Amino acid sequence: MADKNKTQIIRAGNRTYFLDVRQTKDGRNYLVITESRFKGDGKERERQSIRVFPEQSAEFLEELTTAIWSLK
């Protein structure tokens, strides 16, 4: 995912998750995790995103891994 704008897509029922690696204006890479889902019965979609910058990535990964393992 080292390209300037690289996207991984995960489809899960009526939700779609996007994992995007983007670059700041000064060339630093960061991760954007976006959830897109249908809002109500209509075709309107609702999107929510979080950004993870390199300086928080190790702690984010550690906590995310712990949370995922607790789901089992």
C-alpha positions in Angstrom: 0.0 0.0 0.0 2.9 2.4 -0.5 1.2 4.1 -3.5 0.0 7.7 -3.1 -3.6 6.6 -2.9 -4.2 2.9 -2.4 -7.6 1.5 -1.4 -8.6 -1.9 0.0 -12.3 -2.6 0.0 -14.2 -4.9 2.4 -17.9 -5.6 1.8 -19.9 -6.8 4.7 -23.7 -7.0 4.2 -25.1 -3.4 3.8 -21.8 -2.0 5.0 -18.6 -1.3 3.0 -15.2 -0.5 4.6 -12.5 1.3 2.8 -8.8 1.2 4.0 -7.1 4.1 2.2 -3.4 5.1 2.4 -3.2 8.8 1.6 -0.5 11.4 1.6 -0.4 14.8 3.3 0.8 17.8 1.3 4.3 17.3 2.7 4.4 13.6 1.6 3.7 11.8 4.8 1.5 8.7 4.5 -1.5 8.1 6.8 -4.4 5.6 7.0 -8.0 6.5 6.6 -10.6 3.9 7.7 -14.1 4.6 6.3 -17.4 2.9 6.9 -20.1 3.4 4.4 -23.6 2.1 5.0 -27.2 2.6 3.9 -29.1 5.1 6.0 -32.6 3.9 6.8 -34.6 2.3 4.0 -33.5 4.7 1.3 -30.5 4.6 -1.0 -28.8 7.4 0.9 -25.4 6.4 2.3 -23.8 7.5 5.5 -20.0 7.6 5.8 -17.8 7.8 8.9 -14.0 8.0 8.9 -11.1 7.9 11.2 -7.5 8.8 10.4 -4.4 7.1 11.8 -1.1 8.8 11.4 2.3 6.9 11.6 3.1 8.1 15.1 0.0 6.4 16.4 0.0 3.4 14.1 1.8 0.9 16.4 -0.5 1.6 19.4 -3.6 1.6 17.1 -2.6 -1.8 15.7 -1.9 -3.3 19.1 -5.2 -2.2 20.5 -7.1 -3.2 17.4 -5.5 -6.7 17.5 -6.5 -7.0 21.2 -10.1 -6.0 20.5 -10.4 -8.4 17.5 -9.0 -11.3 19.5 -11.6 -10.6 22.2 -14.4 -11.2 19.7 -13.6 -14.9 19.5 
